[in-house]
Structures are given as C-alpha cells and as structure tokens.
Amino acid sequence: MTDTGRIAVRDREVGTGWLIGPIPQCEPEPLSVSPPPVHAGRTNTDRPSTPRRPPAPPVGAPVADRVDPSARTFAVSALTRVLEVIDRRRPVAHLAAVAAPHIIDQVTALMHRPVPTSAPGRRPPTASLLRVHLQWSGPDAAEVTASYARGDRVHAVAARVQRVPTRIRPSVPGGPRTTELRWTLVNITTV
C-alpha cells in the first residue's frame, strides 16, 4: 500500500511494472452527517424510550444471594440416584423420595432393556456425574443441565426440579400428617 491511500497491483497483461489503482469501498456511506436532534429533557447521550433490561449485577457480587443452594444439592443427589438406578446399583424404589411417579415409570421402562456389555461376563462401565448447572425458571423451579461419563463417553442430561407440596408422615404413630414444599425431580431426559 502506498502513502496516498492507493493500492499497488501487479500488471498481469504486460508482466512488468506496477499499476496503481484506487482502494475499493468497503464500508457503507453514513446515512446522515448531522447530529441527532435534541429533545427537551434529554441530552444527546440519552436513547429514545425503549424497554431497558435491568442492570447487570456488579462484578464479584455474590450469586448465593439469588440462588437457593438446596436446589443444587438436591439436583446433584437426585441425578446421582437416577444414574445409580439405571446402572442397577440401587433399586427403583429409592427414587420415590426424589422423583415424581411418572419419572419412576420412565426409569422402570429403561430397566427392562437389556444391558449392553463390551465383553461376555463383564459388567458395563458405571455412570458418574461430572457437572451440574441450574438455570432458574421461577422462584420454586429450576432447569438442570448436567453431564455424566460412562466409560470413555460423555453424555448429557436435562431435567427440571421443582418445589411441590409433599405429605410428610408423622414422626410418632398416630400423629398428624403435615404438608411441606420439597424439591422433586419432575422431568428428565438423557442422551
């Protein structure tokens, strides 16, 4: 490139010497060169009235103020329990405390499939939970994405945990039954 803003191009026809041509236009021309109009009560730096998103939390702000740690703890333990049941290391009845009834039916259907083995007489590799992430979808519900390893392969899990009213058995015989909100696994999909 030369100092005058022109680009040097080799002459292809003759094969000797250089031709100088203009640089092609790469950016669009500005629509207006005048500054935007100033309205009463606003400065040039203000934007027109558009919906504004809430300000981002300051860097280093504690996330724990917005996240219920019991939801993450529950999600990790519930997904671990589901993987143990699928691996046949735990009975299906253990899911009753953490999962909705249709989830138990779904896992039971998975249990009736034959277990793939790499070699005769060997057990397949067991699953181990790697990472769990929560995205809040409401005050009492969160979407869960997780990954787990089975042998050399990594698989994904998507789930939803939600606080649902649960009847609690009395601690003493003949005592009153109570209802409280407890975290429950209400949806799960594994790949």
C-alpha positions in Angstrom: 0.0 0.0 0.0 1.3 3.4 -0.8 1.2 6.6 1.3 -1.5 8.2 -0.8 -4.1 5.5 0.1 -3.9 3.7 -3.2 -3.1 0.0 -3.5 -0.4 -1.3 -5.8 -1.5 -4.0 -8.2 0.8 -6.0 -10.5 0.1 -5.6 -14.2 -0.9 -9.0 -15.4 -1.1 -8.3 -19.1 2.4 -6.9 -19.6 4.1 -8.8 -16.7 6.4 -5.8 -16.0 5.9 -2.8 -13.8 3.2 -1.9 -11.3 -0.2 -0.2 -11.8 -1.7 1.9 -9.0 -5.5 1.9 -8.6 -7.9 3.1 -6.0 -8.8 1.1 -2.9 -12.3 -0.4 -3.2 -15.0 1.0 -0.9 -15.6 -1.5 1.9 -17.8 0.5 4.4 -21.2 2.0 3.7 -21.6 5.7 3.4 -23.0 7.3 6.6 -26.8 8.0 6.4 -26.6 11.4 8.0 -23.8 13.7 8.9 -25.9 15.9 11.1 -26.1 15.1 14.8 -29.4 13.7 16.1 -32.0 16.2 17.3 -32.1 17.2 20.9 -35.4 16.8 22.6 -36.5 18.7 25.7 -35.5 16.9 28.9 -33.0 14.7 27.2 -29.4 15.0 26.2 -27.7 13.7 23.1 -26.4 10.7 25.0 -29.9 9.5 26.1 -31.5 6.9 23.9 -35.1 7.1 22.9 -37.6 5.4 25.2 -37.1 1.7 24.7 -37.6 -1.1 27.2 -34.5 -1.3 29.3 -33.2 -4.5 30.8 -32.4 -4.5 34.5 -28.8 -3.5 35.3 -26.3 -6.4 35.4 -25.1 -7.3 38.9 -21.8 -5.8 39.7 -18.7 -7.9 39.1 -17.9 -10.0 42.1 -21.5 -9.8 43.5 -22.4 -12.9 45.4 -24.5 -15.2 43.4 -25.6 -17.1 46.5 -28.0 -14.2 47.3 -30.1 -15.1 44.2 -29.7 -18.9 44.2 -31.1 -21.4 46.6 -28.2 -23.8 47.4 -30.6 -26.5 48.5 -31.9 -26.8 44.8 -28.4 -27.5 43.5 -27.7 -30.0 46.3 -31.0 -31.7 45.6 -30.3 -31.8 41.8 -26.9 -33.4 42.3 -28.2 -36.1 44.7 -31.3 -36.8 42.6 -29.4 -37.2 39.3 -26.8 -39.4 41.0 -29.6 -41.6 42.4 -31.2 -41.9 38.9 -27.9 -42.9 37.3 -27.3 -45.5 40.1 -30.8 -46.9 39.5 -30.2 -47.1 35.7 -26.9 -48.9 36.4 -28.7 -51.3 38.6 -26.6 -50.4 41.7 -29.8 -49.2 43.5 -33.4 -50.4 43.5 -36.0 -48.3 41.7 -37.9 -47.8 44.9 -35.2 -45.4 46.1 -36.4 -42.9 43.5 -39.8 -42.5 45.3 -38.3 -39.9 47.7 -36.8 -37.6 45.0 -38.8 -38.1 41.8 -42.4 -37.7 40.6 -44.3 -41.0 39.9 -44.0 -40.7 36.1 -40.2 -40.4 36.4 -40.2 -43.7 38.3 -42.2 -45.3 35.5 -39.8 -43.9 32.9 -36.8 -45.3 34.7 -38.5 -48.6 35.2 -39.1 -48.9 31.5 -35.4 -48.2 30.9 -34.6 -51.0 33.4 -36.3 -53.6 31.2 -33.9 -53.0 28.3 -31.0 -55.4 28.0 -27.8 -54.1 29.5 -25.1 -53.7 26.7 -21.8 -55.2 27.6 -18.5 -54.8 25.9 -17.4 -58.4 26.5 -19.3 -61.5 27.8 -19.2 -61.9 31.5 -18.1 -58.3 32.1 -20.3 -55.6 33.6 -20.7 -52.3 31.6 -18.9 -49.3 33.0 -20.9 -47.3 35.6 -22.0 -43.7 35.1 -20.5 -40.9 37.2 -21.9 -37.4 37.3 -19.5 -34.8 36.0 -21.1 -31.3 36.1 -24.5 -29.9 37.0 -25.8 -26.4 36.1 -29.0 -24.8 37.2 -31.0 -22.1 35.4 -33.9 -20.6 37.5 -37.2 -20.6 35.7 -39.2 -19.3 38.7 -39.0 -18.9 42.4 -39.6 -22.6 43.1 -38.4 -24.2 39.8 -35.1 -24.7 38.0 -33.9 -26.2 34.8 -31.0 -28.5 35.2 -28.3 -29.4 32.6 -25.7 -32.0 33.5 -23.1 -34.2 32.0 -22.0 -37.7 33.1 -19.4 -40.1 32.0 -19.9 -43.8 31.2 -16.6 -45.4 30.3 -14.8 -43.2 27.7 -18.0 -41.4 26.6 -19.6 -38.3 28.0 -23.4 -38.0 27.9 -25.9 -35.2 28.7 -28.9 -35.0 31.0 -31.6 -32.3 31.0 -34.0 -32.2 34.0 -36.4 -29.9 35.9 -36.5 -29.7 39.6 -39.5 -28.0 41.4 -40.8 -27.5 44.8 -44.1 -29.4 45.1 -46.3 -29.9 48.1 -45.4 -33.2 49.7 -47.3 -35.0 52.5 -45.0 -35.9 55.4 -45.6 -39.0 57.6 -45.9 -38.3 61.2 -42.8 -38.9 63.3 -44.8 -40.5 66.1 -47.5 -43.2 65.5 -51.0 -41.6 65.2 -49.6 -38.1 64.9 -50.9 -35.5 62.4 -49.7 -35.6 58.8 -48.3 -32.3 57.5 -47.6 -31.0 54.1 -44.5 -29.1 53.1 -42.8 -27.9 49.9 -40.0 -30.2 48.9 -37.7 -30.3 45.9 -38.8 -33.0 43.4 -37.4 -34.2 40.1 -40.4 -33.6 37.7 -38.8 -34.1 34.3 -35.6 -35.8 33.0 -34.2 -36.6 29.6 -30.9 -38.3 29.0 -28.9 -38.6 25.8 
